[in-house]
Amino acid sequence: MLRLGFRRHWVDTVMSCVESASFSFVINGHPQGYVQLSRGPRQGDPISPYLFLLVTEGLIGLLKRAEARSLIQGHRVCRGAPPISHFLFADDLIFFCRASMEQAKEIRRVLKEYEDATGQQVNLSNSSVTFGKGILQQCKAQILQELHMREVENQDKYLGLPTHVGRSKKGDFLAIKERIWRAAFSGMDESVGFLGG
C-alpha cells in the first residue's frame, strides 16, 4: 500500500484491523474459546475484498509495464481496437498473450514478482491455459512446462459466457440473450411479456 501512495498512518490503521482480528466458535448456540489470528484475514472477512483489490492493482501495474515494453502482447478483438492483456472477474484473472516461450516466461516472471512482493501464491493446480487454433503441439508443451499449468482444450463457458466466439456471434450469445429476457420479464403479466426481434 505504501508503494501505491498510501500514507504510513493509513497503512498502519489497515494493518491493525488485519492483525487484531479474532474469533470464537459457536457450539450449541454459545460462543466458546478465543482464537487470535496470526496470518491475516480469512475468507469472508469484510476487509478482504478491499485488500485484494489494492494488491491486485500491483499485479495489473506489472502487466501494464510488461505490455508497455512489448514483452507481452495482448489480444485485439478487431482491427483498431486496443489490445487486451487481462480480465479480472472477482478473484479470477485471465491473461491474454501470444503463444510464445518469450511471453510465457514474462507471464511467469510477472507472477513471481507479484508473489514475492505480496506473499500470495498463485494456485497453479487451479490455473490452466487455453490456446488458439494453429498452435503447434511442441510449442504448447513448452509453454505449459514453463508456466507449470495444464491445458484446457475445450472450456465452453466461463462465468456463463462463451470462451471461444466463432463467426456466428448471434448464435454464440443467443442463450445469454434469452436468459436476460426471461429474467427481465419473470413475474410480469403474460400479456406484457413479449420478445423483440
ZICOR-V63501 format. One record per backbone hydrogen bond with DSSP energy under -1.0 kcal/mol. NH is the residue of the N-H (numbers start at 1). CO is the residue of the C=O. E is the energy in kcal/mol with one decimal. If there is no record, write none. Layout:
# ZICOR-V63501
NH_CO_E / NH_CO_E
This chain:
# ZICOR-V63501
5_2_-1.4 / 6_1_-2.4 / 11_7_-2.2 / 12_8_-2.8 / 13_9_-2.0 / 14_10_-2.5 / 15_11_-2.7 / 16_12_-2.0 / 17_13_-1.4 / 18_14_-2.0 / 19_15_-3.1 / 20_16_-1.5 / 23_35_-2.1 / 25_32_-2.6 / 27_30_-2.6 / 30_27_-1.6 / 32_25_-3.5 / 35_23_-2.8 / 37_21_-2.1 / 45_42_-2.2 / 48_45_-1.5 / 51_47_-2.2 / 52_48_-2.7 / 53_49_-2.2 / 54_50_-2.1 / 55_51_-2.6 / 56_52_-2.8 / 57_53_-1.5 / 59_55_-1.1 / 60_56_-2.7 / 61_57_-2.2 / 62_58_-2.0 / 63_59_-2.2 / 64_60_-2.8 / 65_61_-2.3 / 66_62_-2.1 / 67_63_-2.4 / 68_64_-2.7 / 69_65_-1.6 / 70_67_-1.6 / 71_66_-2.9 / 72_66_-1.0 / 75_84_-2.7 / 81_78_-1.8 / 84_75_-2.5 / 87_94_-2.1 / 89_92_-2.7 / 92_89_-3.1 / 94_87_-2.6 / 96_85_-2.3 / 100_98_-1.9 / 104_100_-2.2 / 105_101_-2.6 / 106_102_-1.7 / 107_103_-2.4 / 108_104_-2.4 / 109_105_-2.4 / 110_106_-2.6 / 111_107_-2.4 / 112_108_-2.2 / 113_109_-2.6 / 114_110_-2.3 / 115_111_-2.6 / 116_112_-2.7 / 117_113_-2.0 / 118_114_-2.2 / 119_115_-2.5 / 124_122_-1.3 / 126_123_-1.1 / 129_150_-2.3 / 140_136_-2.3 / 141_137_-2.5 / 142_138_-2.0 / 143_139_-2.2 / 144_140_-2.8 / 145_141_-2.1 / 146_142_-2.2 / 147_143_-2.4 / 148_144_-1.3 / 149_144_-1.5 / 152_129_-2.7 / 158_161_-2.8 / 161_158_-1.8 / 163_156_-1.7 / 169_167_-1.7 / 172_168_-2.0 / 173_169_-2.0 / 177_173_-2.3 / 178_174_-2.6 / 179_175_-2.1 / 180_176_-2.3 / 181_177_-2.3 / 182_178_-2.6 / 183_179_-2.4 / 184_180_-2.4 / 185_181_-2.0 / 188_185_-1.7 / 192_189_-1.6 / 193_189_-1.6
